[in-house]
Amino acid sequence: MEPKWTLVFLGLVQFGLSVQSCPPGFIKSGTNCTDEDECEDKGLCGNYSICHNTFGSYYCTCEEGYESRTTTNFTSGTGQCKDLNECLRGEACSNVSNSKCVNTLGSYKCVCLPGFQKEENNTCSDTDECDSKELICGEYGSCMNSPGSYSCKCETGYTNYGNNQSKCTELKCDTVNTTPTQAGVGKLLSLFVSSCESLRNHTAPQLSGESLLQDLMKVSGEVVSSGNINDSSTLSVFLGAMEDTLHLIGPQLNESVTRVENSISETCLEVKKNVTPPTGRVTLNTNDVHLNISWKTVVGEQYPGFAYVGLVSHKALNSTNTSVVEEPNAGSRTVEYYLNSPVVTVCVSNKKTELLPEPITLTFKHQQVLQEGAVSEQRNYSCVFWAPEDGGTWSRNGCVGAVFNATHAMCSWNHLSSFAVLMALYPIEDNFELVLITRIGLSLSLLCLFLCILTFSLCRAIKSTRTTIHLQLCVCLFIANFLFLFFISSTKNEIGCSFVAGLLHFFFLSAFCWMLLEGVQLYLMVVLVFHTTIRLLYMCAVGYGIPLIIVIISAMANPSGYGTTRHCWLSLENGFIWSFFAPVCLIVVLNSFFFIITVWKLAAKFSSLNPDLSKLKKLKGFLVTAVAQLCVLGGMWVFGCFMFQGNVVILYIFTLLNSLQGALIFIMHCLMRKSVREEYSKLCGGVCRPPKKRYSEFSTNQSSNSQRPLRSAPSTGESQI
């Protein structure tokens, strides 16, 4: 547009604006519109930007070191400029050798690489690490400087485990000596010696740390599975060789955390290789063990440029040596010890582990050894470590804290070694009150059972199928109680103890079988109205044959189950006690059925046979009969099934009732029967002959034909009840 026409156009605009409002970018000044300076608003273009005013408008540009977030110049908004990363262009710091570009906000700087230092002329020159005051390679290492770095060469007998920038430390390959009795771990010792010598002499080709760890796990697994670790001396050599070899392997590992596991053992190692020592805490875990330790404890007083901590869990290692510091509260009791956790070895780069700056914590998972023996044994857990200097034994010295529960044990130690949880089993001492009750009760029962045997054998007036059952029951209980009273603790002779346990098993089972026959006979007499009896041959087959078969099968299946270290009775291990309790429970269930039917029928019979009997008298007769029959049928033995829960009340009830069972039988079947009392009266008078009249427990004045079966049938010889 020509200048004159421009002037004309502006004149017309000003004339129009003088009449109307000013357009955007202009402000009214009198009758004229003048350009507005938008850049007076400092925040118009946002941070790191510059505002440029134009006639009627404005535009923004970024400051030096920043760039626009868009490809074109922007005109408004906040935060449209972002930092320009000059280091990405590749030109920054290109004129400064041995440096790297570090971006900053709106600029950048050149930083010397490690091993170089900055000079006054902004150049980077090599730092001679070998010229430092500190012996960077240790007293027995030679430092060789190189541009930006250095390396250490160790003298013979010293090593930095392949870490060329670590201090050289002394390496001894004869820390463990083998003897002929320890030949089983020779392969493990050979692995240690060969690996150690290769590091010491700096000549032989070296395997990687990972390869050495794999070889160690393989060789140690072969040693444990071969069963050659059978004494404390060999165990000391094995654990020592494992720990020394781990000290060789740890610094050579490249990965920060390395795990190796097989069926014999499990290993976890963590390594740190930094210029400065690591800080904080470190935790290592295997399937059954958790280790918590501080890096301060791992490093110790000297830091050679690396630090490592290792945890090895020997899952299949069981020491046959159970010697340990005597228990303070054991007294004269014999204490048995069992390992209740895996044996674990803990090794760290710190060479001084006799007294750690901070305790370590090991949490073990219980293996629940001898779970079946909890009834007859008291448990006491101990945190122990293997002490080869004491001749090879488990010791509790150095344990500064221990917490135990049903599943885990947490142990704190102020030193390092191989650790485990030891479980001490104390035999429960016999309670004086229970022993007294048992002896008095069994003595009284033996006397009563002897009187019952004489009564049922000699008094012909009461001869019947029931008295035959009672006689055999009393004979079995008499023999069983006699053996129990005088021979239950005769454990010195193993063969004799096993024989006593077998006899007790047989006669107690036989007593229960005769109790079952008692229930069957009561059922036949009351429910079937005395029309049926049992032959003596069949009764002997059940009363003696079935127990004999059970004992023979049990003895063939587990001959070592007869006799324990405390009593001549059945062992509680592997459920062998159920060869007795299973038949007992079955008999109790069957007798419970017969008991319910019999009591129900007796209740009806009391009512029908004695219609004029008062309610109180009927209730009394029913209750006495029910309780007496429950005792005879062995209902009290139900308490024996719950005795293993450790309940003292149940233990006292079981002991009291069973020790007095013979007395209860004598009272119920002899003293409470009128016919027997008459025989006793005659016996006291010097005469014991059959009475002229026989009595029946269920005799009545009724003469109906339905009651005639109260008398014995000639074919069976069954007498009145």
C-alpha positions in Angstrom: 0.0 0.0 0.0 1.3 3.4 -0.9 2.2 5.8 1.9 -0.3 8.4 1.1 -3.1 5.8 1.1 -1.8 4.5 4.4 -2.0 8.0 5.9 -5.5 8.3 4.5 -6.5 4.9 6.0 -5.1 5.8 9.5 -6.8 9.1 9.3 -10.1 7.5 8.6 -9.5 4.9 11.4 -8.8 7.7 13.9 -11.8 9.6 12.7 -14.0 6.5 13.2 -12.5 5.7 16.6 -13.1 9.1 17.7 -16.8 8.5 17.1 -16.7 4.8 18.3 -14.6 2.6 20.8 -11.0 1.5 20.2 -10.2 -2.0 18.7 -8.2 -4.7 20.6 -4.6 -3.7 21.1 -5.4 0.0 21.4 -6.5 2.3 24.2 -8.5 5.6 23.9 -6.5 8.7 24.5 -8.7 11.7 24.3 -10.4 11.6 21.0 -7.7 9.3 19.6 -6.8 5.5 20.0 -3.2 4.7 20.8 -1.3 1.4 20.9 -1.5 -0.5 24.2 1.7 -2.0 25.6 0.6 -5.6 26.7 4.1 -6.5 27.9 3.5 -4.3 31.0 1.7 -7.5 32.4 4.7 -9.4 33.6 3.0 -12.8 33.7 1.4 -12.6 30.3 3.9 -14.9 28.6 4.6 -17.1 31.6 7.9 -18.3 33.2 11.3 -18.2 31.4 9.8 -16.1 28.5 10.3 -12.6 27.1 7.4 -10.4 25.9 7.7 -8.3 22.7 5.1 -5.5 22.1 3.9 -4.7 18.6 1.6 -2.1 17.1 -1.8 -3.3 18.3 -0.5 -6.7 19.6 2.5 -8.6 21.1 4.4 -11.9 20.9 6.5 -14.1 23.3 9.9 -15.8 23.0 11.8 -18.1 25.5 14.8 -17.0 27.4 18.2 -18.5 26.6 18.5 -22.1 27.8 14.8 -22.7 27.3 12.6 -23.6 24.4 9.0 -23.4 23.5 6.7 -26.3 24.1 5.3 -25.7 20.6 6.9 -25.5 17.3 5.8 -21.8 16.7 6.1 -18.7 18.8 3.3 -18.4 21.3 1.3 -15.3 22.1 -0.1 -16.0 25.6 -0.4 -18.5 28.4 1.6 -19.6 31.5 4.5 -22.2 31.5 4.9 -22.3 27.7 8.7 -22.4 28.0 10.6 -25.6 29.2 14.2 -26.2 30.0 16.4 -26.9 27.1 18.6 -30.1 27.7 21.8 -29.0 26.0 23.5 -32.3 26.8 21.3 -34.0 24.3 22.7 -32.0 21.4 26.1 -33.6 21.8 28.0 -30.4 21.4 28.0 -29.4 25.1 31.3 -30.3 26.9 32.8 -31.6 23.7 35.7 -29.3 24.2 36.4 -30.7 27.7 37.9 -34.2 27.6 37.3 -36.8 30.3 34.1 -35.0 31.3 30.4 -35.5 31.0 27.6 -33.0 30.5 25.2 -32.5 33.4 22.1 -30.5 32.5 20.9 -27.7 34.8 17.8 -25.4 34.7 18.4 -23.1 31.8 22.0 -24.2 31.4 24.5 -27.1 31.8 27.8 -27.8 33.4 30.7 -30.1 32.6 31.7 -32.6 35.4 34.9 -34.6 35.4 34.5 -38.4 35.1 35.5 -40.6 38.1 39.2 -40.8 38.4 39.7 -37.3 37.0 39.9 -33.9 38.7 39.1 -30.4 37.4 41.8 -28.0 36.7 41.7 -24.2 36.8 41.5 -24.0 33.1 38.2 -26.0 33.2 40.0 -29.1 31.9 39.9 -32.6 33.5 43.2 -34.3 34.4 43.8 -37.8 35.7 43.8 -38.4 39.4 46.6 -40.6 40.7 44.8 -42.7 43.3 48.1 -44.5 44.1 49.5 -41.3 45.4 46.9 -40.9 48.1 47.9 -41.0 51.7 45.8 -44.0 52.4 47.1 -47.4 51.3 44.4 -47.9 48.8 45.5 -51.5 48.0 46.3 -52.4 51.5 49.7 -53.1 53.1 50.3 -56.1 50.9 49.1 -54.8 47.6 50.8 -52.8 44.8 48.8 -50.0 43.2 49.1 -49.4 39.5 47.6 -46.1 38.2 45.8 -45.9 34.8 43.9 -43.0 33.2 40.8 -42.5 35.3 41.3 -45.6 37.3 43.8 -47.9 39.1 44.2 -51.6 39.9 45.7 -53.6 42.8 48.1 -56.5 42.5 48.4 -58.6 45.7 51.4 -60.4 47.0 51.5 -64.1 47.2 49.4 -65.3 50.1 47.1 -62.3 49.8 44.1 -61.6 47.7 41.4 -59.2 46.8 39.1 -62.0 45.5 39.2 -60.7 41.9 38.0 -57.2 42.9 41.0 -55.3 41.4 40.2 -52.1 43.3 39.8 -53.7 46.7 42.4 -54.0 49.4 44.5 -57.1 49.6 43.9 -59.3 52.7 45.7 -62.3 53.9 44.3 -65.7 52.8 45.0 -68.9 54.8 44.2 -72.2 53.1 45.1 -74.5 56.1 42.4 -73.3 58.5 40.8 -76.7 58.6 42.8 -79.9 59.0 41.4 -83.3 58.1 42.0 -86.5 60.0 41.3 -90.2 59.0 38.0 -90.1 61.0 36.9 -87.2 58.9 37.6 -88.7 55.5 33.9 -88.4 54.6 34.2 -84.6 54.1 37.5 -84.9 52.1 35.8 -83.9 48.8 34.5 -80.7 50.4 37.9 -79.9 51.9 39.5 -80.5 48.5 37.1 -78.0 46.9 38.0 -75.4 49.6 41.8 -76.0 49.2 41.8 -75.8 45.4 39.7 -72.6 45.4 41.8 -71.1 48.1 45.2 -71.9 46.4 44.0 -70.4 43.1 43.3 -67.1 44.8 46.5 -67.2 46.9 49.0 -67.9 44.1 47.2 -65.8 41.3 48.3 -68.5 38.8 45.7 -71.2 38.4 42.6 -70.4 36.4 39.7 -69.4 38.7 36.0 -70.3 38.4 33.4 -67.7 38.8 31.8 -67.2 42.2 28.5 -68.5 40.9 30.2 -71.7 39.6 32.0 -72.2 42.9 28.7 -71.9 44.9 27.1 -74.5 42.7 30.0 -76.8 43.2 29.9 -76.2 47.0 26.2 -77.0 47.2 26.6 -80.2 45.1 29.6 -81.5 47.2 28.1 -80.7 50.5 24.9 -82.4 49.5 26.8 -85.5 48.6 28.6 -85.5 52.0 25.4 -85.1 54.0 23.4 -87.7 52.0 26.2 -90.3 52.3 25.8 -90.4 56.0 29.5 -89.8 56.8 28.7 -87.1 59.3 28.3 -89.4 62.3 30.3 -87.8 65.1 30.9 -84.4 66.5 34.5 -84.1 65.1 33.3 -84.7 61.6 30.5 -82.3 62.0 32.9 -79.6 63.2 35.1 -80.2 60.1 32.1 -80.1 57.8 30.6 -76.9 59.2 34.1 -75.2 59.3 34.8 -76.1 55.7 31.4 -74.8 54.6 32.0 -71.5 56.4 35.5 -71.1 55.0 34.5 -71.8 51.5 31.6 -69.3 51.7 34.2 -66.7 52.7 36.0 -67.4 49.4 32.9 -67.4 47.3 31.0 -64.3 48.7 33.4 -61.6 47.4 33.6 -63.3 43.9 29.8 -63.1 43.3 28.7 -60.7 40.6 25.0 -60.5 41.4 23.8 -58.6 44.4 21.7 -61.5 45.6 22.4 -65.2 44.8 20.2 -68.2 45.8 21.0 -71.9 45.3 18.7 -74.6 46.6 18.5 -78.4 46.5 16.9 -81.2 48.6 19.8 -81.1 51.1 20.4 -77.4 51.7 19.5 -73.9 50.7 21.9 -70.9 50.4 21.3 -67.2 50.1 24.1 -64.6 49.8 23.9 -60.8 49.3 27.0 -58.8 48.2 27.6 -55.0 48.1 30.5 -53.5 46.1 30.6 -49.8 46.6 33.2 -47.1 47.3 31.6 -46.4 50.6 30.4 -49.1 53.1 26.6 -49.9 52.9 24.3 -48.9 55.8 21.0 -50.0 57.2 19.8 -53.5 57.7 19.8 -56.6 55.6 17.4 -59.6 55.7 18.0 -63.1 54.2 15.4 -65.8 54.0 15.2 -69.5 53.4 12.2 -71.8 53.7 12.5 -72.3 57.4 14.9 -69.6 58.6 14.9 -65.7 58.6 18.0 -63.7 59.3 18.0 -60.0 60.3 21.4 -58.3 60.6 22.8 -54.8 60.2 25.4 -53.8 57.5 27.5 -52.3 60.3 27.8 -55.9 61.8 28.6 -57.3 58.3 31.3 -54.8 57.5 33.0 -54.5 60.9 35.9 -52.1 61.5 37.6 -52.4 58.1 36.0 -52.1 54.7 38.0 -53.6 51.8 35.7 -52.3 49.1 33.1 -55.1 49.4 30.8 -56.6 52.0 28.8 -59.8 51.9 26.5 -61.8 54.2 25.5 -65.5 53.6 22.9 -67.8 55.1 23.0 -71.6 54.6 20.2 -73.8 55.8 21.2 -77.5 56.1 17.8 -79.0 55.8 18.9 -82.6 55.9 21.6 -82.3 58.5 20.8 -84.0 61.9 23.5 -84.2 64.5 23.6 -87.4 66.4 25.5 -85.6 69.2 23.1 -84.4 71.8 25.6 -83.2 74.5 24.8 -79.8 75.8 25.3 -77.7 78.9 23.4 -79.3 81.7 19.9 -77.9 82.3 19.8 -76.0 85.6 16.4 -77.4 86.6 16.8 -80.9 85.3 17.8 -82.4 88.7 18.2 -86.1 88.5 15.9 -86.5 85.5 17.1 -87.9 82.3 16.8 -85.3 79.6 16.7 -86.1 75.9 17.7 -83.5 73.3 16.5 -83.2 69.7 17.2 -80.7 66.9 13.9 -78.9 66.3 15.1 -76.7 63.4 17.5 -76.9 60.4 21.2 -76.3 61.2 22.1 -72.9 59.7 25.5 -71.3 59.0 25.9 -67.5 59.0 29.0 -65.9 57.5 29.9 -62.2 56.9 32.8 -60.3 55.5 33.6 -59.1 59.0 36.6 -61.1 60.3 36.0 -60.3 64.0 32.7 -62.2 64.9 33.5 -63.2 68.4 31.7 -60.1 69.8 29.5 -58.3 67.3 28.7 -54.6 67.6 25.0 -55.3 67.2 23.3 -58.7 67.8 21.9 -60.7 64.9 18.4 -62.3 65.0 17.5 -65.7 63.6 13.9 -66.8 63.4 13.5 -70.6 63.0 10.4 -72.6 62.1 9.9 -75.6 64.4 10.1 -79.1 62.9 7.7 -80.4 65.6 10.0 -83.4 66.5 8.2 -86.2 68.5 4.8 -84.6 68.2 3.2 -87.8 69.5 5.3 -87.7 72.7 3.9 -84.4 74.0 1.7 -86.3 76.4 4.4 -88.0 78.3 7.2 -85.4 77.8 7.7 -81.7 78.8 9.4 -79.6 76.2 12.0 -76.9 76.7 13.4 -75.0 73.7 16.9 -73.6 73.6 18.8 -71.4 71.1 22.2 -73.1 70.6 25.3 -72.9 68.4 27.9 -75.5 67.4 31.0 -75.0 69.5 33.9 -77.1 68.0 36.4 -75.6 70.5 34.5 -77.4 73.3 35.0 -80.8 71.7 32.0 -80.5 69.4 28.8 -79.7 71.3 25.8 -77.5 71.2 26.1 -74.6 73.5 23.8 -71.7 74.6 26.7 -69.2 75.3 26.2 -65.9 73.5 22.4 -66.1 73.2 21.2 -62.6 74.3 17.5 -63.1 73.7 15.0 -65.9 72.9 11.3 -65.9 72.2 9.4 -69.2 71.6 5.9 -70.0 70.5 4.1 -73.1 69.2 5.5 -72.7 65.6 8.6 -70.5 65.7 11.7 -69.6 67.8 13.4 -66.2 67.6 17.0 -66.2 68.8 19.4 -63.2 69.1 23.2 -63.7 69.2 26.2 -61.5 69.8 28.5 -63.8 67.8 28.4 -65.8 64.6 28.7 -69.6 63.9 26.3 -72.4 63.0 23.0 -72.2 64.9 19.9 -74.4 65.6 17.0 -74.7 68.0 17.4 -77.6 70.5 14.4 -79.2 72.1 14.9 -80.8 75.5 12.4 -83.4 76.5 11.9 -83.9 80.3 10.0 -87.1 81.4 7.0 -86.0 83.4 7.5 -87.0 87.0 4.8 -89.1 88.5 2.4 -87.2 90.6 2.5 -88.4 94.2 -1.3 -88.1 94.6 -2.0 -90.1 91.5 0.5 -92.8 92.4 -1.0 -93.0 95.9 -4.6 -93.3 94.5 -3.5 -95.9 91.9 -1.7 -98.1 94.5 -4.4 -98.0 97.1 -7.2 -98.4 94.5 -5.5 -101.3 92.7 -4.7 -103.0 96.0 -8.3 -102.8 97.1 -9.4 -103.9 93.6 -7.2 -106.9 93.7 -8.6 -108.0 97.0 -12.2 -107.5 95.8 -11.5 -109.2 92.5 -10.0 -112.2 94.4 -13.2 -112.4 96.5 -15.3 -112.2 93.3 -13.4 -115.0 91.7 -13.9 -117.2 94.8 -17.6 -116.3 95.0 -18.3 -117.0 91.3 -16.3 -120.2 91.3 -17.3 -121.8 94.6 -20.9 -120.7 95.2 -23.0 -123.0 93.0 -26.3 -121.4 94.0 -25.5 -118.4 91.7 -24.1 -120.4 88.8 -25.4 -119.0 85.4 -24.1 -117.5 82.2 -23.9 -114.1 83.8 -21.7 -115.4 86.6 -19.5 -117.2 84.1 -19.0 -113.9 82.3 -18.4 -112.1 85.6 -15.8 -114.8 86.6 -13.8 -114.4 83.4 -14.0 -110.6 83.6 -12.7 -110.7 87.1 -9.9 -113.1 86.2 -8.7 -110.8 83.3 -8.9 -107.6 85.4 -7.1 -109.4 88.3 -4.2 -110.4 86.1 -4.0 -107.0 84.3 -4.2 -105.0 87.6 -1.6 -107.3 89.2 0.8 -106.8 86.3 0.1 -103.0 86.3 0.7 -102.6 90.0 4.0 -104.6 90.2 5.6 -104.5 86.7 4.5 -101.4 84.9 7.7 -99.6 85.6 10.1 -102.5 85.0 11.8 -100.9 82.0 15.4 -102.0 82.7 14.9 -105.3 80.9 13.7 -104.4 77.4 12.5 -107.9 76.5 10.8 -108.4 79.8 9.2 -104.9 79.6 7.9 -105.7 76.1 6.4 -109.0 77.3 4.7 -107.2 80.2 3.3 -104.6 77.8 2.0 -107.4 75.5 0.3 -109.2 78.5 -1.3 -105.9 79.6 -2.5 -105.3 76.1 -4.1 -108.8 75.9 -5.8 -108.9 79.3 -7.2 -105.4 79.2 -8.6 -106.0 75.7 -9.9 -109.4 77.0 -11.6 -107.6 79.9 -13.3 -105.3 77.5 -14.5 -108.2 75.4 -16.0 -109.9 78.4 -17.7 -106.5 79.2 -19.1 -106.6 75.7 -20.4 -110.1 76.4 -22.0 -108.8 79.6 -23.8 -106.2 77.6 -25.0 -108.8 75.0 -26.2 -111.1 77.8 -28.1 -108.4 79.5 -29.7 -107.5 76.2 -30.7 -111.1 75.6 -32.2 -111.5 79.1 -34.1 -108.2 79.3 -35.1 -107.6 75.6 -35.6 -111.2 74.5 -37.2 -112.3 77.8 -34.4 -114.8 78.7 -35.2 -117.2 75.9 -31.6 -117.1 74.6 -28.2 -117.7 76.2 -24.6 -117.9 74.9 -22.5 -121.0 74.8 -19.3 -121.0 76.8 -17.2 -121.9 73.7 -18.5 -118.9 71.8 -17.9 -116.7 74.8 -14.3 -117.9 75.1 -13.8 -117.3 71.4 -14.9 -113.7 71.8 -13.4 -113.0 75.2 -9.9 -114.5 74.5 -9.7 -115.1 70.8 -10.3 -111.6 69.5 -7.8 -110.0 71.9 -5.2 -112.6 71.0 -5.6 -111.9 67.2 -5.3 -108.1 67.8 -2.1 -108.5 69.9 -0.5 -110.8 67.4 -1.2 -108.5 64.5 0.0 -105.5 66.4 3.2 -107.2 67.5 3.9 -108.3 63.9 3.2 -104.8 62.6 5.3 -102.9 65.2 7.2 -105.1 67.6 9.1 -102.0 69.0 5.8 -100.5 70.0 5.6 -102.6 73.2 7.4 -100.9 76.0 8.6 -97.3 76.3 11.5 -95.7 78.2 9.1 -94.8 81.1 6.5 -97.6 81.3 5.9 -101.1 80.1 2.9 -100.1 78.0 2.1 -99.3 74.4 4.2 -96.6 72.6 2.5 -93.3 71.8 4.5 -92.8 68.6 3.0 -93.4 65.2 -0.4 -93.9 66.6 0.4 -97.4 68.0 -1.7 -96.7 71.1 -4.8 -97.0 68.9 -4.3 -100.7 68.6 -5.7 -100.6 72.1 -8.0 -97.6 72.0 -9.7 -98.4 68.7 -11.2 -101.8 69.9 -12.0 -100.1 73.3 -13.9 -97.3 71.6 -15.8 -99.8 69.4 -16.8 -101.9 72.5 -17.9 -98.8 74.4 -20.1 -97.7 71.4 -21.7 -101.2 71.2 -22.2 -101.4 74.9 -23.7 -97.9 74.9 -26.3 -99.3 72.5 -27.0 -102.3 74.7 -27.1 -100.0 77.7 -29.7 -97.7 76.3 -32.0 -100.6 75.2 -31.6 -102.3 78.5 -32.3 -99.3 80.6 -35.3 -98.5 78.6 -36.7 -102.0 79.0 -35.8 -102.0 82.7 -37.7 -98.8 83.2 -40.8 -100.3 81.6 -40.3 -103.5 83.6 -40.1 -101.6 86.9 -43.4 -99.9 86.1 -45.2 -103.0 84.9 -44.0 -105.5 87.5 -44.4 -103.2 90.4 -47.4 -101.0 89.7 -47.8 -99.9 93.4 -44.2 -98.8 93.7 -43.9 -95.1 94.6 -42.3 -92.7 92.1 -39.3 -92.1 94.4 -38.6 -95.8 94.9 -38.9 -96.5 91.1 -36.5 -93.6 90.4 -34.1 -94.9 92.9 -34.1 -98.4 91.5 -33.8 -97.2 87.9 -30.8 -94.9 88.9 -28.9 -97.5 90.8 -29.3 -100.1 88.1 -28.3 -97.6 85.4 -25.2 -96.4 87.1 -24.1 -99.9 88.1 -24.5 -101.2 84.5 -22.6 -98.2 83.1 -19.7 -99.0 85.4 -19.7 -102.7 84.5 -19.8 -102.1 80.7 -16.8 -99.9 80.8 -18.3 -96.5 80.4 -15.7 -95.0 82.7 -13.0 -95.9 80.1 -14.4 -93.2 77.9 -12.3 -90.8 80.0 -9.2 -92.6 78.8 -9.7 -91.4 75.3 -9.4 -87.8 76.5 -6.5 -88.4 78.9 -4.0 -87.4 76.2 -5.3 -83.8 76.2 -3.3 -83.2 79.5 -6.4 -82.3 81.5 -5.6 -82.9 85.2 -9.3 -83.4 86.2 -9.9 -86.1 83.6 -6.6 -87.8 84.6 -7.8 -87.9 88.2 -11.2 -89.2 87.3 -9.8 -91.9 85.0 -7.3 -93.1 87.6 -9.8 -93.1 90.4 -12.6 -95.0 88.6 -10.4 -97.6 86.9 -8.3 -98.3 90.0 -11.6 -99.0 91.9 -13.3 -101.0 89.2 -12.7 -104.3 91.0 -14.3 -102.9 94.1 -17.3 -101.7 92.1 -17.8 -105.1 90.6 -17.6 -106.8 94.0 -20.2 -104.4 95.5 -22.6 -104.6 92.5 -22.4 -108.3 91.7 -21.8 -109.7 95.2 -22.8 -107.5 98.1 -26.0 -106.1 96.3 -27.3 -109.6 95.5 -29.4 -111.2 98.3 -28.5 -114.7 97.2 -24.8 -114.0 97.5 -25.2 -112.3 100.9 -27.0 -115.4 102.2 -24.1 -117.5 100.9 -21.7 -115.3 102.7 -23.7 -115.6 105.9 -23.6 -119.4 105.6 -19.8 -119.2 104.9 -19.3 -117.2 108.0 -21.2 -120.0 109.8 -18.9 -122.6 108.4 -21.3 -123.9 105.8 -21.4 -123.1 102.1 -24.1 -125.1 100.4 -26.8 -124.3 97.8 -29.9 -122.7 99.3 -33.2 -124.3 99.1 -34.7 -121.4 97.3 -33.1 -119.4 94.5 -33.6 -115.7 93.9 -33.9 -113.7 90.8 -33.2 -110.1 90.4 -36.5 -109.8 88.5 -38.7 -112.3 90.4 -42.4 -111.4 90.9 -45.5 -112.9 92.3 -47.0 -113.2 88.9 -47.7 -116.7 87.7 -48.5 -116.0 84.1 -47.0 -118.1 81.4 -45.1 -115.2 80.1 -42.9 -115.2 83.1 -42.1 -118.9 83.2 -38.9 -118.5 81.2 -37.4 -117.0 84.4 -36.2 -120.6 85.0 -33.4 -122.2 83.1 -34.1 -124.4 80.1 -32.8 -127.9 80.7 -31.1 -127.9 77.3 -28.8 -125.0 78.1 -28.3 -125.4 81.8 -29.0 -121.6 82.3 -30.0 -120.8 85.8 -32.1 -118.0 87.1 -30.7 -114.5 86.8 
